[in-house]
């Protein structure tokens, strides 16, 4: 393989690994949200009378 091919492969694999590492970091470093998990519908009240 030519040097340009190696460079392209290394940059591509490095970019994918960097994006995956960033995504894992963001998911694992975000504090746990127990009240509202980001669903498109708002959470239901705990008591049906509210």
N, C-alpha and C positions, 0 to 999 in steps of 0.2 A: 504494500500500500504506500502511496506517496505521502510525503510530509504534510501536504495540505489535507489529505484524507484523515491522517492521524489527528491533526489539529482540530478538524471539524468534529470528529468522533469524541475527542476529549472535551471540547467545549460543550457539545450536546449532552453528553452523559453528566458532566459537571453541573450544567444548568438544571437538569432534571433532579439530580441529587440535592442541589441547593434548594430548589422549590419544595421538594418533599421534606427536607429538614426544617425549612421555615414553617411549613404547614403543621408538622408534628409539634414544633415549638409553640406555635400559636394555640393549638388545641390543648396541649398539656399545661401551658402556663396560664390559661384563662381560668379565673376562679369559678368554682361550680355555682351555677345559677339554679336554685331549686324552685323559685317561685314561677318563673316564666322562661320556657326553654326556646322561645323564638318561633313558635308555630304561627301560621298565618291567622289563626283564630285566637281571640283573647281567652285567657284562662277562665274557667267556670268558678263561681263563688263556692266556698266550702259549704255554706248553709243554703239550702234551697229556698228559704224564706227571704233572702236578700234581694 
